[in-house]
Every structure is written in C-alpha cells, then in structure tokens.
Amino acid sequence: MILRAHVETIPPDNSGTHETQVREVEVEAPTYEDGRALLDEQLKDGERLITIRVAGI
C-alpha cells in the first residue's frame, strides 16, 4: 500500500500571519497502520500531517 501525505510546518501562533512550508511524503507499507507509522516517523520537529491518502495498493 502506498500512502501520500502533505506535511506542514506548524506556525508559532494562530494569528494567520505566518507563512508555512508544505511538503509531500510518500511511503510504502503492507497495511494502512504500518504506513501511518512510517509517515509519523518522517515528521520533523515542528511539523504536522495535514492530509493522508492511499495512492495505490
């Protein structure tokens, strides 16, 4: 199973005045749960997952 996710930097506050960076991450795993764990491992400090989709099985 291939999972694709968009990862966004977390802004320092909720004012909406800060620019964030978004990157795409792709992982391949036997199950969704394993893929989700791999995506979590790809997160750097100060980042969060904003979308996850199954790109292929």
N, C-alpha and C positions, 0 to 999 in steps of 0.2 A: 504494500500500500504506500502510495506517495502522498505526503501532506505538504501543502504550501501555506506559509503564514506570512503575514505582514507584521513586522516588529517596529515599534515606535519608541523614540526616546521619551521619557516621562518629563513633562515640563516642571519647573521648580514650584509653580503655583497654578491656580485655576483662573488666572486673570485673562487668559486667552491672548496675551501679547507676546508670547514666546514662540519662536519657530521650533518645530520638532523635525527630527530626521526619521524617515521610514525606509526600511529595507525589507527585501523578500528573502525568506529562508525556505529551503526545501529539504525534506528528509524522506528516507525510505525505511519502512519497518514492516514487520509481519502483521501487526494489528494497529488500530487507531490509538489504543492506550500506550503502546510502545512508541509510536510516532510522536504522540503528545509529550512523552517523557523526553524524547530526543530534542523536540523543539524547546522545551524548558531548559535543557542543558545549553542550548545555543544563545540564550538570553545573557546579555552583559548587564553589569550593574547599571541601574537607571533606565532599563528598557522594559517594555511590556508587549504582550501579544495583543494585536487588535483584530486580526482575522485569522481563521484557520479554515482550509478547505481541502477536501480529498481531490487530488488531481489525477489519480489513477489507482487501479487495484491490481 
